[in-house]
Amino acid sequence: MRDTTLEEVRRILSARAPRTLDAPSLIPAGVLLLLYLKDGEYHINFNKRTGRVEHHKGEISFPGGGKDPGDANLLATALRETHEEIGVDPHHVDVLGVLDQDSTRTGFLVAPFVGAIPSPYSFRPSRIEVAQVLEVPVSHLLNPSFTHSREQTVGGQPIRYRDYDYNGDVIFGLTARILTGFLDMTGHILAPGAGGSRGTV
């Protein structure tokens, strides 16, 4: 049985044109926001980065990274990096859509994609890149007790978003901006009790 909630997420994402940025000096990159059911509610996957990576040491991020010459496109980049970082087989990912492009302070132009995976899933984190896999319930991310309002300028436009506290860690910066954009569009249908059929992906 198809998950009608995820199909509604797909519809919402396909009905809009994601923001693109004209920034040829930045390095193209792709990240993947992974969505899945766990214990009866939707969760989103994050990586806590190790101190051995080149950029953003110890920070919370989505799996992903810079585009390699062999990647056909940035979706291929996001899927390859997700497999390398946490062991998710690209064939197991149902790609639901793409979110607004954004940039990092370290010079990357990031295309964020949204994908759904089966659950339960056995993540296999890279010991070099990933200190911990965080599986965060959407209900926690939607709880205002764990958020803080922020504003930054992206592509010349002011963007309002939220930082998120989770078990002593803070999701901030680019990852928080991507997450806020996604939840602002879909949180009302992903929240526990929102309704919809939650079959297998």
C-alpha positions in Angstrom: 0.0 0.0 0.0 1.3 3.4 -0.9 1.8 6.0 1.8 -0.7 8.8 0.9 1.1 11.2 3.3 4.3 10.8 1.3 2.4 11.2 -1.9 1.0 14.5 -0.6 4.6 15.6 0.2 5.6 14.7 -3.4 2.6 16.7 -4.7 3.5 19.8 -2.6 7.1 19.7 -3.7 6.3 19.2 -7.4 3.8 22.1 -7.4 6.4 24.8 -6.8 9.5 26.0 -8.6 12.5 25.8 -6.1 14.7 28.8 -5.7 17.9 28.8 -7.7 21.0 31.0 -7.0 23.3 32.4 -9.6 26.6 31.8 -8.0 29.1 30.3 -10.5 32.1 30.8 -8.1 30.6 28.4 -5.6 31.2 24.6 -5.6 28.1 22.6 -6.6 26.9 20.2 -3.9 23.8 18.0 -3.2 22.3 16.9 0.1 19.5 14.6 1.0 16.7 15.0 3.5 15.6 11.5 4.4 12.1 10.9 5.6 10.8 7.7 7.1 8.3 6.2 9.6 9.7 5.0 12.9 7.5 4.0 15.9 4.4 5.2 14.1 5.6 8.8 13.3 7.8 10.4 10.7 11.5 11.0 11.4 14.2 12.9 9.6 17.8 11.7 9.4 20.8 13.9 10.3 24.5 13.3 10.6 26.6 14.6 13.5 30.0 15.1 11.7 33.3 14.0 13.1 36.3 16.1 13.8 38.1 14.5 11.0 36.1 16.0 8.1 37.4 19.0 6.2 34.4 21.3 6.7 31.8 21.9 9.4 33.5 19.7 12.1 31.2 18.4 14.8 28.1 20.1 13.2 24.7 18.6 12.5 24.0 18.2 8.7 22.1 16.3 6.1 24.1 13.6 4.3 25.7 15.0 1.2 28.7 16.8 -0.3 30.4 18.3 -3.3 29.8 17.1 -6.9 32.3 14.7 -8.3 33.2 14.7 -12.0 31.5 11.2 -12.4 28.2 12.4 -11.0 25.5 12.8 -13.7 23.8 15.6 -11.7 23.4 16.9 -8.2 20.8 14.3 -7.3 23.4 11.6 -8.1 25.8 13.5 -5.9 23.3 13.5 -3.0 22.6 9.8 -3.4 26.2 8.8 -3.7 27.3 10.8 -0.7 24.4 9.4 1.4 25.5 5.9 0.5 29.1 6.7 1.4 28.3 8.5 4.7 25.5 6.3 6.2 25.2 3.3 3.9 21.8 4.0 2.3 21.5 2.2 -1.0 20.4 4.7 -3.7 17.9 2.1 -5.0 16.1 2.3 -1.6 15.4 6.0 -1.9 12.1 7.2 -3.3 13.0 10.8 -4.4 10.0 13.0 -3.5 11.3 16.4 -4.8 13.8 19.2 -4.5 14.0 22.2 -2.2 15.4 25.7 -2.6 19.1 26.1 -3.4 21.2 27.6 -0.6 24.9 28.4 0.0 27.3 27.7 2.8 29.9 29.9 4.5 32.5 27.5 3.2 31.8 28.2 -0.5 29.3 25.5 -1.5 26.1 26.0 -3.6 23.8 23.3 -2.2 20.8 21.6 -3.9 18.7 19.9 -1.3 16.6 16.8 -2.3 13.9 15.0 -0.3 13.7 11.3 -0.3 11.8 8.5 1.6 13.3 5.2 2.7 11.8 2.0 4.1 11.7 1.6 7.8 13.3 0.1 9.9 16.6 0.9 8.1 20.1 -0.3 9.2 22.3 2.8 8.8 26.0 2.1 8.4 27.8 5.4 9.3 31.3 6.1 8.0 33.6 6.2 10.9 35.7 8.9 9.2 32.8 11.3 8.4 29.9 10.5 10.8 30.2 10.5 14.6 26.5 9.8 15.1 23.3 9.2 13.1 20.5 11.3 14.6 16.9 10.1 13.9 14.7 13.1 14.9 10.9 12.9 15.1 9.1 15.5 13.1 7.0 16.2 16.2 10.1 17.3 18.1 11.1 19.6 15.2 7.7 21.2 15.2 7.6 21.8 18.9 8.3 25.6 19.5 9.9 24.8 22.8 12.9 23.5 20.9 13.3 26.2 18.3 14.8 29.7 18.0 13.9 32.3 15.3 16.7 33.5 13.0 17.1 35.6 9.9 19.8 35.6 7.2 20.2 37.0 3.7 20.3 34.4 1.0 20.7 35.5 -2.6 20.0 39.1 -1.6 16.7 38.2 0.1 16.0 38.0 3.9 15.2 34.4 4.9 13.5 33.7 8.2 14.1 30.3 9.7 14.6 28.4 13.0 17.4 26.7 14.8 16.5 23.4 16.5 17.7 21.9 19.8 17.9 18.1 20.0 19.4 16.2 22.9 22.1 18.8 23.5 22.9 19.4 19.8 21.8 22.4 17.8 20.7 22.2 14.1 21.7 25.6 12.7 22.9 27.4 9.6 22.3 25.9 6.1 20.8 22.7 7.5 18.3 24.6 9.7 17.3 26.8 6.8 16.6 23.8 4.5 14.7 22.1 7.3 12.6 25.1 8.1 11.6 25.5 4.4 10.6 21.9 4.2 8.6 21.8 7.5 6.8 25.1 6.6 5.5 23.3 3.5 4.8 19.9 4.9 4.7 19.9 8.7 0.9 20.1 8.8 0.7 16.7 7.1 3.7 15.0 8.7 2.8 15.8 12.3 1.4 12.9 14.4 -2.4 12.8 14.1 -2.5 14.7 10.8 -4.2 11.8 9.1 -3.5 10.0 5.8 -2.5 6.4 5.1 0.9 5.4 6.3 1.6 2.2 4.3 5.1 1.0 3.3 7.2 3.1 1.0 
